[in-house]
């Protein structure tokens, strides 16, 4: 995995005082050797100083060059080890404490997942990595890869959906993009941080083998593809032990997966210096912990030998390896102005690729060109598009801010709308049509606005944020507004801007629904492109939309209402039991024989596609090939998905491909399964086991597609080392 450092770079990174000494060991050649070399030069205090970081906001007499970002870990200048300057970055370089910064906001991660395209993920990562470097950061707290197990989770917009292959592949690609700029990226939050209610005090209980086959597999795949410099552990407990002192889970990472980088804590997730013995390498945002455990307490523990010196060395070595692997040790830190126009195009094309057309009856979309009366209603569509709240918040110049609702956590700038008005963009694109706007607050007024129009486009929003969960019902009477508009105008199109799934009691009354998620800083333009047909929508749902709460593994949200307070440990600890195990999302729906509102993988476009000729080869694994043809009249993008299951098991996604096809064009799609996607994890033997069986393979448009091509093939028994 190593990026081998050239001798010249190594020498350049070393301080002159070190170079001047003649009796130095041979110059280090690899990342690991270099880490060892630097470690050998460090004093005890230098080692201790790089294993804990601080939240700049609480640093007294903060030097002017330390911005109010997520964190800072001082480096060792005499050895050329730079400070770690950390920014949040689930969807752009976050603006902690810096309103109206110029960083570009990508769409939400869930929208990225809707693209089903690792290349798009990598481009987005490369863009924000570049902006990070231009702004003087060298660590991005990115790579959220917890599986969506709870559709009400306020942070689903920072994650990549409910499937381990999809989430892992996209997170890995995004990390690779970030790190191509010599900026270190994390993956987070290890692991099972699946809801925000009570995240500091809840115990997530799950069968360990099922965890391997689901959330851990997403991390494993992300780490293989992205080689992140660090992994951030979560706040919650897993099976009784806090994530940031969970030795069994750290052993999986470091021993089973041979992960060479370091584990950093989430901010305020450490509970004692003994976490070092469990395997936590770095304490982050230490002022948020009850004590700065990796400061004086860790030093005392080393003196008392309750934490061995060898462990401190391992912690430092891993941090240096993470820095070396990601290129941080070799990067120069000369801040540079951003090119927000060019970077904004990356955000817009990601949004265009991730918008999901959920329903389109009678071809109401795309809007016909020419003079038309379009009634645009609701969602602040006149000023911008909604974004998600919390540490990941990016507030581009010109953003609009509203007071947060009463249930929101007591921090953050409020509800932020990115400055990209769908109304404005529609006016620019829809030709000479007459476009009106109604705020969509009063159902009667909204209906009146819709009545005389050729078409009504209702924007409905649900703000979600870190630190709180939501219900699946659209807030602020928006369901009633939509129903009233639909009753007044049969050609009603609903555009959703949501952090995750919502219920749609009005679905049968409207001919078209578009899921535009939190579409980022050019989201308004992207929505207008899709509505007018300039872009043929091709997003696919990375998460199942339930038809009712009763369909969920936990119809009642455990810890409901436990929004974050100033005292993070307030409240009575409770347990969340993940009884669905590895049957997350669409697998749960299949197992329960439930029909969701919209299935995982679902999405329409303005073209049509035919699948044919599925052949499946078995043996060591499964390889499926089939032909996809664009049978429509315009170019379109299709995302065929291949699912497989052994008899008696639920189907798992084993491959997907996003392909653009001209009318009449066809392509053979071939997918080979990662054997772990066919295996069960044997917890006692600590091995993956593939059963010899005839697997059913389907190639279709979404999970459970009744028209999918189907074939079977026998896979040989196998036992695989993790
Ligand atoms: C979040 C992390 C974030 C950190 C630093 C925490 O509250 O859970 O995702 O990286 O803060 O801002």
Boltz pocket constraint, residues with backbone or C-beta under 6 A from the ligand:
constraints:
  - pocket:
      binder: B
      contacts: [[A, 70], [A, 88], [A, 141], [A, 188], [A, 266], [A, 267], [A, 391]]
      max_distance: 6.0
